[in-house]
Amino acid sequence: MTNTHDTGATLGLRTRLLHAGAPALRGGSGPVNVPVVRTSTVRFENTQALAEHHLRHVAGERVAAYGRHGLDTHRALEDAVTALEGGHRAFLAPSGLAAITLVFLSLLAPGEHALVADSVYSPVRRVDQTLLQRLGITLEYFSPAHDDLAALIRPNTRLLYLESPSSLLYEVLDLPKLSAVARARGVTVATDNTWSGGWFYQPLALGAQISIQAATKYIAGHSDLMQGIVVVDSPALAKTIATTYEALGLVIGADDAYLALRGLRTLPVRLAQHQRHATEVARYLQRAPQVARVFYPALPEDPGHALWQRDFSGASGLVSFEFRHADSAAAHAFVDALELFGIGASWGGYESLALIAAPGRLREHSHWRGSGPVLRLHVGLEDPQDLIADLARAFAQIDAGPTG
Ligand SMILES: Cc1ncc(COP(=O)(O)O)c(C=O)c1O
């Protein structure tokens, strides 16, 4: 498998991610990195220049007439993530969830309907219940593996919202097939691409029109940033998103734009290493007698493996597993016994984390057939043998029982 971005006549994507936004040399020298341009506003030489900038901004050009429009650091990041996703234009949001909400609010009006894969990042349902329903927008959750998508599309369906592989159990979706059905009926297709960091998966090349990422995860890569990105594939969609983006007053700080750019420079090497370590951990878990099932699409035994092999060029550091005999108390005891894995909700940083999947969240996923507790691991960049030893120690502790 190759990363599709690496082919073609232009420079490879690795090269472009490293050099995106590099400042021009002035007077024979200059810094390596993009300057952090912190400002709340922009000064102009005269009133005519201000008026011209304003008109160009209103016409949809990426020029700043005010701080909220973002300056050089923002532009460099937008260009880099647009190249990463192979899109037309990027929008920067203060969190991954804000990026998701931006897409729903941009594409849907009162009385309209969206179809949402039932295995998506669970807080999407909170956006639905607390905001979209109040606006008279209907979200309907469907099973991408079992339901007939064409039969679910209504005359007022405007958006198909997906995530592949999905949250917690990594269900791999047939994006080309689902997109073809939706787009033939004029339904816009958006997908959450956080799992792949944009490096292992190019949804815009496979039929989606909007790719969303929580840059909080792999793009940032160091657990020190909250950020979301939305990349669209066309000028028409850029205009639709830009209108709502402006109305919501969305913007990110220049320091945060800089941190995301810094993360992007090392995204491919970090992800390759996450994949190596996660594969080792996943294989160990497959052999562990305390484990009923391992969820990791790069394993040949995973139900999504064939689709993953067809559409992805690699796998991230997220591995989940179902305990074989342990009840919820034993699963909690297992997590408490871990020393190297931190206990926490996020992922995508350099460090390993563990989180028990809430049973209610698993039940939202129509393809979930298990009964035991599920633990999600984010396999970080520590020595994988140390991580495996940590897991083995924790298994031994629960095998010994509460008094052992
Ligand atoms: C798949 C996925 N999408 C989106 C988000 C939301 O990102 P943020 O935490 O930056 O709002 C998360 C966060 O965990 C996620 O896992």
The ligand as a MOL file (V3000), in Angstrom:
LIG
                    3D

  0  0  0     0  0            999 V3000
M  V30 BEGIN CTAB
M  V30 COUNTS 16 16 0 0 0
M  V30 BEGIN ATOM
M  V30 1 C -13.3870 10.8440 16.3080 0
M  V30 2 C -13.4590 12.1530 17.0380 0
M  V30 3 N -13.9820 13.2210 16.4110 0
M  V30 4 C -14.0740 14.4080 17.0180 0
M  V30 5 C -13.6630 14.5780 18.3280 0
M  V30 6 C -13.8540 15.9110 18.9880 0
M  V30 7 O -12.6580 16.6000 19.0980 0
M  V30 8 P -12.4110 17.6990 20.2310 0
M  V30 9 O -12.1750 16.9280 21.5020 0
M  V30 10 O -11.2520 18.4770 19.7400 0
M  V30 11 O -13.6740 18.5160 20.3230 0
M  V30 12 C -13.1030 13.5130 19.0150 0
M  V30 13 C -12.6320 13.6680 20.3970 0
M  V30 14 O -12.3810 12.7230 21.0980 0
M  V30 15 C -13.0090 12.2590 18.3540 0
M  V30 16 O -12.5110 11.1670 18.9810 0
M  V30 END ATOM
M  V30 BEGIN BOND
M  V30 1 1 1 2
M  V30 2 1 2 3
M  V30 3 2 2 15
M  V30 4 2 3 4
M  V30 5 1 4 5
M  V30 6 1 5 6
M  V30 7 2 5 12
M  V30 8 1 6 7
M  V30 9 1 7 8
M  V30 10 2 8 9
M  V30 11 1 8 10
M  V30 12 1 8 11
M  V30 13 1 12 13
M  V30 14 1 12 15
M  V30 15 2 13 14
M  V30 16 1 15 16
M  V30 END BOND
M  V30 END CTAB
M  END
